[in-house]
């Protein structure tokens, strides 16, 4: 088996995943309150709302406590003169080699949570799919974007 890619995500990505998951838990809690209010207003049995909402919240909290660390530990990437090599996954491990000759464009993007942590995501697009490398420091993401774009240009010139 070939070696795994060497580069890892920025450690601040852990906080981003924790914050994102916490927002998800809060949204589920708000939806549970709305469901409780609707069922109570209609005169239904709120026990089922408590039960379902409790199970969903417990699963969300467990996901918040476990997934970010495992996801961070498995995420790796490399850029070679011919490919972008991505490896990630918690239960299903995914290894993708994106040939640079197939790359159509490369971009960086930031949402509000990534921006608040000084991180960005690099997206590599081909004709059929888009591949993301999340959680890179802003400067590293810009450098990687420029490097992939240049290598893709050179790969197309060689064809």
Backbone as a chain_set.jsonl record, in Angstrom:
{"seq": "XXXXXXXXXXXXXXXXXXXXXXXXXXXXXXXXXXXXXXXXXXXXXXXXXXXXXXXXXXXXXXXXXXXXXXXXXXXXXXXXXXXXXXXXXXXXXXXXXXXXXXXXXXXXXXXXXXXXXXXXXXXXXXXXXXXXXXXXXXXXXXXXXXXXXXXXXXXXXXX", "coords": {"N": [[0.851, -1.192, 0.0], [0.484, 2.249, -0.735], [2.087, 5.144, 0.706], [0.443, 7.303, 3.055], [-0.847, 10.611, 2.42], [1.167, 13.442, 3.415], [0.602, 15.989, 4.541], [-1.295, 17.737, 7.019], [-4.412, 19.038, 8.342], [-4.922, 22.378, 9.633], [-4.592, 22.75, 13.153], [-6.541, 24.37, 14.328], [-8.849, 23.746, 13.055], [-10.193, 21.825, 14.45], [-11.528, 23.278, 16.49], [-13.292, 24.701, 14.868], [-14.921, 22.634, 13.848], [-16.035, 21.787, 16.294], [-17.471, 24.1, 17.049], [-19.258, 24.312, 14.861], [-20.681, 21.901, 15.133], [-21.807, 22.38, 17.651], [-23.526, 24.486, 17.062], [-25.287, 23.069, 15.451], [-26.401, 21.332, 17.383], [-27.72, 23.215, 18.972], [-29.627, 24.149, 17.136], [-31.141, 21.823, 16.713], [-32.173, 21.576, 19.32], [-33.732, 23.906, 19.445], [-35.631, 23.317, 17.46], [-36.827, 21.141, 18.704], [-38.083, 22.395, 20.859], [-39.947, 23.941, 19.473], [-41.46, 21.864, 18.307], [-42.452, 20.715, 20.659], [-44.042, 22.843, 21.611], [-45.973, 22.993, 19.55], [-47.18, 20.417, 19.642], [-48.158, 20.459, 22.255], [-49.918, 22.631, 22.078], [-51.781, 21.565, 20.333], [-52.876, 19.692, 21.933], [-51.756, 17.191, 22.221], [-49.798, 14.28, 23.28], [-46.989, 15.092, 24.951], [-44.919, 13.496, 25.738], [-43.778, 11.892, 23.747], [-42.49, 13.761, 22.201], [-40.522, 14.605, 23.999], [-39.103, 12.185, 24.22], [-38.222, 11.552, 21.532], [-36.844, 13.935, 20.861], [-34.936, 13.93, 22.895], [-33.426, 11.627, 22.299], [-32.419, 12.327, 19.765], [-30.937, 14.646, 20.435], [-29.056, 13.494, 22.197], [-27.61, 11.846, 20.437], [-26.565, 13.824, 18.75], [-24.942, 15.266, 20.568], [-23.098, 13.28, 21.318], [-21.904, 12.907, 18.824], [-20.75, 15.443, 18.548], [-18.823, 15.304, 20.569], [-17.128, 13.225, 19.78], [-16.656, 12.922, 16.907], [-15.175, 15.25, 15.7], [-12.429, 15.015, 16.577], [-11.661, 12.483, 15.571], [-12.11, 12.864, 12.838], [-10.307, 14.948, 12.33], [-7.899, 13.609, 12.872], [-7.758, 11.821, 10.764], [-7.711, 13.274, 8.382], [-5.819, 14.075, 5.592], [-3.572, 15.43, 3.13], [-1.902, 15.974, -0.034], [0.019, 17.614, -2.554], [1.241, 16.803, -5.578], [3.464, 16.955, -8.465], [1.784, 15.868, -10.374], [-0.722, 15.155, -9.302], [-3.475, 15.811, -7.005], [-3.696, 14.627, -3.857], [-5.925, 13.206, -1.696], [-7.012, 12.177, 1.514], [-9.321, 10.928, 3.732], [-11.883, 10.393, 6.237], [-14.113, 8.866, 8.554], [-15.635, 6.477, 9.321], [-15.878, 5.343, 6.807], [-13.211, 5.174, 4.846], [-11.732, 7.378, 2.572], [-9.912, 7.76, -0.33], [-8.627, 9.879, -2.652], [-7.315, 10.613, -5.783], [-6.691, 13.321, -7.623], [-6.15, 14.059, -10.838], [-3.983, 16.555, -11.999], [-4.156, 17.474, -14.594], [-6.822, 17.342, -15.129], [-7.985, 19.326, -13.668], [-10.098, 22.101, -13.506], [-10.645, 24.562, -12.254], [-9.505, 26.326, -9.304], [-10.25, 27.297, -6.028], [-10.464, 29.405, -3.09], [-12.348, 29.494, -0.097], [-14.346, 30.915, 2.534], [-16.399, 30.604, 5.315], [-18.342, 32.235, 7.88], [-17.53, 31.069, 10.353], [-15.097, 29.781, 9.781], [-13.641, 32.056, 8.968], [-13.552, 33.516, 11.338], [-11.748, 32.0, 12.743], [-9.462, 32.267, 11.301], [-9.074, 30.612, 9.098], [-9.341, 28.79, 5.958], [-10.941, 27.158, 3.152], [-9.829, 25.11, 0.528], [-10.924, 24.564, -2.697], [-10.934, 22.238, -5.241], [-11.777, 21.911, -8.516], [-13.076, 19.733, -10.985], [-14.274, 18.608, -14.196], [-16.353, 16.959, -13.44], [-16.603, 16.841, -10.607], [-16.189, 18.392, -7.346], [-13.594, 18.913, -5.054], [-12.703, 19.236, -1.693], [-10.371, 20.761, 0.529], [-10.459, 21.262, 3.704], [-10.001, 23.708, 6.356], [-7.408, 25.083, 6.367], [-4.752, 27.321, 7.189], [-5.212, 30.765, 6.38], [-3.161, 31.977, 4.748], [-1.713, 29.69, 3.97], [-3.711, 28.363, 2.553], [-4.13, 30.117, 0.402], [-1.6, 29.985, -0.825], [-1.545, 27.246, -1.493], [-3.734, 27.095, -3.248], [-2.78, 28.74, -5.361], [-0.518, 27.259, -6.077], [-1.598, 24.771, -6.925], [-3.124, 25.685, -9.078], [-1.104, 26.648, -10.781], [0.417, 24.285, -11.222], [-1.561, 22.761, -12.47], [-1.935, 24.243, -14.808], [0.606, 23.909, -15.979], [0.566, 21.118, -16.302], [-1.413, 20.839, -18.236], [-0.21, 22.081, -20.364], [1.75, 20.256, -20.993], [0.387, 18.194, -22.151]], "CA": [[0.0, 0.0, 0.0], [1.262, 3.48, -0.805], [2.066, 5.964, 1.916], [-0.613, 8.307, 3.17], [-0.359, 11.977, 2.231], [1.911, 13.922, 4.583], [0.11, 17.241, 5.128], [-2.502, 17.675, 7.846], [-5.158, 20.279, 8.47], [-4.541, 23.252, 10.74], [-5.242, 22.295, 14.394], [-7.713, 25.205, 14.649], [-10.036, 23.157, 12.427], [-10.927, 21.128, 15.512], [-12.463, 24.24, 17.093], [-14.338, 25.002, 13.878], [-15.874, 21.524, 13.861], [-16.771, 21.83, 17.558], [-18.44, 25.21, 16.986], [-20.293, 23.943, 13.887], [-21.532, 20.873, 15.744], [-22.572, 23.011, 18.738], [-24.619, 25.21, 16.399], [-26.256, 22.039, 15.068], [-27.091, 20.886, 18.602], [-28.633, 24.296, 19.357], [-30.74, 24.161, 16.175], [-31.998, 20.674, 17.042], [-32.879, 21.914, 20.563], [-34.771, 24.887, 19.106], [-36.688, 22.59, 16.75], [-37.528, 20.332, 19.702], [-38.968, 23.301, 21.6], [-41.066, 24.26, 18.567], [-42.301, 20.666, 18.229], [-43.132, 20.597, 21.945], [-45.1, 23.864, 21.643], [-47.036, 22.619, 18.608], [-47.887, 19.245, 20.179], [-48.888, 20.895, 23.453], [-51.027, 23.483, 21.613], [-52.787, 20.701, 19.71], [-53.411, 18.806, 22.96], [-51.16, 15.86, 22.098], [-48.951, 13.764, 24.349], [-45.643, 15.632, 24.762], [-43.92, 12.486, 26.088], [-43.086, 11.447, 22.531], [-41.581, 14.846, 21.812], [-39.372, 14.487, 24.902], [-38.351, 10.977, 23.893], [-37.552, 11.696, 20.234], [-35.888, 15.044, 20.951], [-33.846, 13.497, 23.766], [-32.579, 10.693, 21.55], [-31.709, 13.088, 18.725], [-29.946, 15.492, 21.114], [-27.979, 12.634, 22.711], [-26.788, 11.46, 19.285], [-25.842, 15.028, 18.318], [-23.9, 15.581, 21.551], [-22.055, 12.258, 21.153], [-21.199, 13.258, 17.587], [-19.939, 16.622, 18.86], [-17.703, 14.932, 21.431], [-16.261, 12.209, 19.202], [-16.322, 13.062, 15.481], [-14.128, 16.184, 15.278], [-11.072, 14.488, 16.814], [-11.395, 11.396, 14.63], [-12.038, 13.472, 11.506], [-9.031, 15.669, 12.249], [-6.799, 12.638, 12.857], [-7.696, 11.086, 9.499], [-7.632, 14.148, 7.205], [-4.473, 14.328, 5.069], [-3.549, 15.811, 1.713], [-0.62, 16.286, -0.665], [-0.023, 18.057, -3.941], [2.434, 16.379, -6.308], [3.448, 17.573, -9.795], [0.774, 15.271, -11.257], [-2.007, 14.883, -8.649], [-3.846, 16.249, -5.663], [-3.959, 13.389, -3.139], [-6.754, 13.473, -0.521], [-7.355, 11.004, 2.307], [-10.111, 11.296, 4.907], [-13.023, 9.541, 6.529], [-14.192, 8.335, 9.906], [-15.998, 5.07, 9.196], [-15.53, 4.98, 5.436], [-11.985, 5.881, 4.452], [-11.802, 7.771, 1.172], [-8.646, 8.22, -0.893], [-8.9, 10.408, -3.978], [-6.235, 11.225, -6.541], [-7.248, 14.2, -8.643], [-5.09, 14.415, -11.786], [-3.932, 18.001, -12.23], [-4.545, 17.754, -15.973], [-8.291, 17.41, -15.131], [-8.439, 20.459, -12.849], [-10.616, 23.235, -14.271], [-10.342, 25.763, -11.477], [-9.211, 26.152, -7.88], [-10.674, 28.496, -5.3], [-10.512, 29.364, -1.634], [-13.595, 30.058, 0.425], [-14.459, 31.018, 3.99], [-17.651, 30.979, 5.93], [-18.089, 33.075, 9.06], [-16.822, 30.357, 11.412], [-13.708, 29.65, 9.328], [-13.034, 33.388, 8.984], [-13.302, 33.88, 12.738], [-10.594, 31.225, 13.21], [-8.326, 32.513, 10.417], [-8.908, 29.451, 8.23], [-10.036, 28.798, 4.671], [-11.064, 25.882, 2.461], [-9.42, 25.116, -0.871], [-11.778, 23.701, -3.508], [-10.36, 21.865, -6.533], [-12.901, 21.491, -9.347], [-12.87, 19.097, -12.278], [-15.517, 18.675, -14.961], [-17.415, 16.184, -12.808], [-16.708, 16.938, -9.156], [-15.399, 19.363, -6.594], [-12.924, 18.303, -3.918], [-12.349, 20.276, -0.729], [-9.394, 20.596, 1.6], [-10.92, 22.249, 4.678], [-9.203, 23.994, 7.538], [-6.023, 25.501, 6.194], [-4.516, 28.725, 7.528], [-5.528, 31.583, 5.2], [-1.978, 32.105, 3.89], [-1.439, 28.37, 3.402], [-4.76, 28.08, 1.57], [-3.841, 30.928, -0.793], [-0.421, 29.398, -1.473], [-1.931, 25.962, -2.077], [-4.574, 27.405, -4.403], [-1.916, 29.219, -6.436], [0.357, 26.16, -6.499], [-2.405, 23.815, -7.697], [-3.479, 26.334, -10.351], [0.102, 26.67, -11.618], [0.718, 22.911, -11.624], [-2.591, 22.353, -13.434], [-1.607, 24.92, -16.07], [1.779, 23.235, -16.536], [0.168, 19.772, -16.713], [-2.184, 20.955, -19.488], [0.735, 22.433, -21.419], [2.507, 19.049, -21.336], [-0.467, 17.244, -22.891]], "C": [[0.888, 1.243, 0.0], [1.125, 4.269, 0.482], [0.909, 6.956, 1.877], [-0.024, 9.683, 2.877], [0.205, 12.539, 3.535], [1.285, 15.132, 5.275], [-1.195, 17.031, 5.881], [-3.194, 19.034, 7.848], [-4.6, 21.093, 9.629], [-5.278, 22.791, 12.003], [-6.468, 23.132, 14.789], [-8.992, 24.659, 14.028], [-10.852, 22.359, 13.434], [-11.965, 22.051, 16.153], [-13.603, 24.571, 16.149], [-15.372, 23.887, 13.867], [-16.669, 21.492, 15.155], [-17.84, 22.928, 17.53], [-19.579, 24.86, 16.032], [-21.242, 22.905, 14.466], [-22.374, 21.445, 16.879], [-23.741, 23.821, 18.174], [-25.699, 24.22, 15.975], [-27.057, 21.537, 16.254], [-28.103, 21.947, 19.039], [-29.844, 24.359, 18.416], [-31.698, 23.01, 16.448], [-32.794, 20.956, 18.314], [-34.005, 22.91, 20.29], [-35.932, 24.221, 18.371], [-37.49, 21.712, 17.708], [-38.5, 21.184, 20.516], [-40.179, 23.668, 20.746], [-42.008, 23.071, 18.464], [-43.102, 20.487, 19.519], [-44.297, 21.583, 22.029], [-46.267, 23.494, 20.736], [-47.845, 21.453, 19.157], [-48.715, 19.641, 21.396], [-50.103, 21.738, 23.063], [-52.153, 22.638, 21.013], [-53.375, 19.692, 20.692], [-52.866, 17.393, 22.894], [-50.311, 15.497, 23.297], [-47.507, 14.209, 24.095], [-44.557, 14.637, 25.156], [-43.105, 12.076, 24.869], [-42.127, 12.516, 22.013], [-40.33, 14.787, 22.683], [-38.476, 13.316, 24.501], [-37.551, 11.142, 22.598], [-36.491, 12.793, 20.291], [-34.696, 14.655, 21.82], [-32.89, 12.554, 23.054], [-31.764, 11.443, 20.5], [-30.627, 13.969, 19.346], [-28.773, 14.664, 21.638], [-27.044, 12.209, 21.581], [-25.956, 12.653, 18.814], [-24.698, 15.376, 19.282], [-22.769, 14.556, 21.478], [-21.227, 12.532, 19.9], [-20.273, 14.448, 17.819], [-18.694, 16.249, 19.669], [-16.684, 14.02, 20.749], [-15.771, 12.544, 17.787], [-15.198, 14.034, 15.15], [-12.708, 15.65, 15.466], [-10.714, 13.383, 15.824], [-11.24, 11.95, 13.219], [-10.7, 14.195, 11.323], [-7.855, 14.696, 12.122], [-6.665, 11.947, 11.507], [-7.499, 11.973, 8.275], [-6.178, 14.406, 6.826], [-4.581, 14.702, 3.594], [-2.113, 16.042, 1.268], [-0.898, 16.81, -2.066], [1.31, 17.666, -4.562], [2.412, 17.065, -7.667], [2.373, 17.009, -10.731], [-0.617, 15.161, -10.644], [-2.209, 15.71, -7.384], [-4.321, 14.981, -4.962], [-4.702, 13.724, -1.846], [-7.082, 12.166, 0.183], [-8.129, 11.473, 3.534], [-11.22, 10.281, 5.116], [-12.96, 8.998, 7.938], [-14.49, 6.838, 9.832], [-15.655, 4.531, 7.808], [-14.336, 5.829, 5.034], [-12.043, 6.145, 2.952], [-10.442, 8.31, 0.738], [-8.921, 8.624, -2.325], [-7.616, 10.98, -4.556], [-6.877, 12.025, -7.663], [-6.11, 14.563, -9.599], [-5.12, 15.913, -12.091], [-4.345, 18.374, -13.646], [-6.075, 17.892, -16.09], [-8.838, 18.628, -14.372], [-8.881, 21.613, -13.741], [-10.41, 24.551, -13.549], [-10.168, 25.405, -10.004], [-9.624, 27.436, -7.181], [-10.514, 28.295, -3.803], [-11.844, 29.965, -1.212], [-13.565, 30.014, 1.94], [-15.895, 31.326, 4.355], [-17.333, 31.801, 7.168], [-17.31, 32.364, 10.165], [-15.359, 30.167, 11.033], [-12.988, 30.991, 9.401], [-12.677, 33.807, 10.408], [-12.083, 33.154, 13.309], [-9.379, 31.387, 12.309], [-8.026, 31.364, 9.473], [-9.671, 29.631, 6.924], [-10.077, 27.374, 4.133], [-10.606, 26.066, 1.028], [-10.304, 24.119, -1.61], [-11.132, 23.504, -4.867], [-11.502, 21.29, -7.367], [-12.426, 20.86, -10.645], [-14.197, 19.211, -13.029], [-16.668, 17.98, -14.235], [-17.625, 16.411, -11.331], [-15.9, 18.095, -8.604], [-14.847, 18.643, -5.367], [-12.444, 19.406, -2.994], [-11.25, 19.822, 0.213], [-9.761, 21.659, 2.633], [-9.834, 22.579, 5.696], [-7.737, 24.244, 7.328], [-5.905, 26.951, 6.636], [-4.696, 29.542, 6.254], [-4.347, 31.7, 4.233], [-1.638, 30.781, 3.217], [-2.456, 28.015, 2.321], [-4.51, 28.863, 0.276], [-2.641, 30.366, -1.558], [-0.766, 28.08, -2.158], [-2.792, 26.17, -3.318], [-3.721, 27.821, -5.596], [-1.025, 28.107, -6.976], [-0.401, 25.154, -7.358], [-2.772, 24.416, -9.053], [-2.281, 26.336, -11.294], [0.455, 25.27, -12.105], [-0.297, 22.385, -12.636], [-2.329, 22.985, -14.799], [-0.438, 24.224, -16.749], [1.423, 21.824, -17.031], [-0.599, 19.81, -18.036], [-1.26, 21.337, -20.655], [1.507, 21.217, -21.887], [1.696, 18.066, -22.166], [-0.471, 17.554, -24.359]], "O": [[1.924, 1.272, 0.664], [0.177, 4.088, 1.246], [0.465, 7.385, 0.812], [1.173, 9.895, 3.067], [-0.228, 12.159, 4.623], [1.429, 15.281, 6.489], [-2.071, 16.274, 5.462], [-2.632, 20.039, 7.412], [-3.899, 20.568, 10.494], [-6.466, 22.473, 11.937], [-7.338, 22.644, 15.51], [-10.092, 25.051, 14.418], [-12.068, 22.232, 13.289], [-13.122, 21.672, 16.337], [-14.749, 24.707, 16.576], [-16.573, 24.157, 13.877], [-17.864, 21.2, 15.128], [-18.979, 22.703, 17.942], [-20.745, 25.085, 16.357], [-22.459, 23.012, 14.312], [-23.525, 21.047, 17.057], [-24.826, 23.832, 18.756], [-26.89, 24.496, 16.121], [-28.267, 21.337, 16.144], [-29.22, 21.612, 19.434], [-30.964, 24.599, 18.866], [-32.916, 23.188, 16.42], [-33.974, 20.611, 18.386], [-35.102, 22.778, 20.834], [-37.093, 24.533, 18.636], [-38.699, 21.556, 17.541], [-39.608, 20.746, 20.826], [-41.306, 23.701, 21.241], [-43.226, 23.241, 18.524], [-44.285, 20.15, 19.48], [-45.395, 21.225, 22.455], [-47.426, 23.665, 21.116], [-49.075, 21.496, 19.14], [-49.855, 19.199, 21.543], [-51.182, 21.587, 23.637], [-53.331, 22.959, 21.168], [-54.268, 18.924, 20.334], [-53.465, 16.48, 23.462], [-50.127, 16.298, 24.213], [-46.876, 13.758, 23.139], [-43.377, 14.907, 24.93], [-41.885, 11.93, 24.951], [-41.077, 12.2, 21.453], [-39.212, 14.904, 22.181], [-37.253, 13.442, 24.451], [-36.345, 10.9, 22.574], [-35.369, 12.601, 19.823], [-33.562, 15.017, 21.507], [-31.673, 12.676, 23.196], [-30.561, 11.22, 20.365], [-29.512, 14.028, 18.829], [-27.621, 15.087, 21.533], [-25.824, 12.212, 21.748], [-24.772, 12.504, 18.512], [-23.607, 15.741, 18.843], [-21.599, 14.927, 21.568], [-20.003, 12.404, 19.913], [-19.139, 14.458, 17.339], [-17.626, 16.826, 19.464], [-15.505, 14.038, 21.101], [-14.574, 12.45, 17.515], [-14.318, 13.673, 14.369], [-11.868, 15.824, 14.583], [-9.601, 13.347, 15.3], [-10.335, 11.547, 12.488], [-10.049, 14.064, 10.286], [-6.926, 14.938, 11.351], [-5.568, 11.526, 11.139], [-7.147, 11.461, 7.212], [-5.396, 14.897, 7.641], [-5.538, 14.344, 2.909], [-1.224, 16.276, 2.087], [-1.916, 16.489, -2.678], [2.369, 18.128, -4.137], [1.416, 17.709, -7.997], [2.082, 17.606, -11.768], [-1.602, 15.081, -11.378], [-1.266, 16.227, -6.787], [-5.255, 14.33, -5.43], [-4.176, 14.441, -0.995], [-7.392, 11.166, -0.464], [-7.648, 12.318, 4.289], [-11.461, 9.419, 4.271], [-11.882, 8.705, 8.455], [-13.665, 6.024, 10.244], [-15.196, 3.398, 7.666], [-14.439, 7.048, 4.9], [-12.36, 5.254, 2.163], [-9.893, 9.213, 1.371], [-9.392, 7.816, -3.126], [-6.913, 11.743, -3.893], [-7.528, 11.464, -8.545], [-5.198, 15.296, -9.217], [-6.175, 16.466, -12.405], [-4.836, 19.479, -13.874], [-6.567, 18.491, -17.046], [-10.033, 18.916, -14.441], [-8.138, 22.051, -14.62], [-10.039, 25.549, -14.167], [-10.609, 24.358, -9.53], [-9.377, 28.533, -7.683], [-10.438, 27.168, -3.314], [-12.392, 30.834, -1.889], [-12.867, 29.203, 2.549], [-16.525, 32.206, 3.769], [-16.163, 32.036, 7.469], [-16.506, 32.998, 10.848], [-14.473, 30.368, 11.864], [-11.843, 31.054, 9.851], [-11.616, 34.385, 10.644], [-11.458, 33.638, 14.252], [-8.365, 30.721, 12.52], [-6.876, 31.152, 9.087], [-10.53, 30.504, 6.801], [-9.345, 26.499, 4.595], [-10.949, 27.057, 0.382], [-10.421, 22.964, -1.2], [-10.818, 24.47, -5.564], [-12.123, 20.301, -6.977], [-11.52, 21.359, -11.313], [-15.135, 19.843, -12.543], [-17.826, 18.365, -14.394], [-18.731, 16.195, -10.835], [-15.06, 18.688, -9.28], [-15.548, 17.862, -4.724], [-11.854, 20.39, -3.44], [-11.2, 18.667, 0.637], [-9.416, 22.829, 2.466], [-8.876, 21.826, 5.871], [-6.901, 23.679, 8.034], [-6.847, 27.728, 6.479], [-4.37, 29.07, 5.165], [-4.52, 31.537, 3.025], [-1.313, 30.751, 2.031], [-2.102, 27.434, 1.295], [-4.665, 28.322, -0.819], [-2.663, 30.283, -2.786], [-0.327, 27.828, -3.281], [-2.6, 25.492, -4.328], [-3.908, 27.322, -6.706], [-0.799, 28.017, -8.183], [0.095, 24.731, -8.402], [-2.732, 23.72, -10.068], [-2.43, 26.055, -12.483], [0.763, 25.088, -13.283], [0.063, 21.648, -13.554], [-2.487, 22.329, -15.829], [-0.476, 23.973, -17.954], [1.925, 21.388, -18.066], [-0.449, 18.911, -18.864], [-1.509, 20.954, -21.798], [1.886, 21.141, -23.056], [2.268, 17.193, -22.819], [-1.132, 16.863, -25.135]]}, "num_chains": 1, "name": "protein.A"}
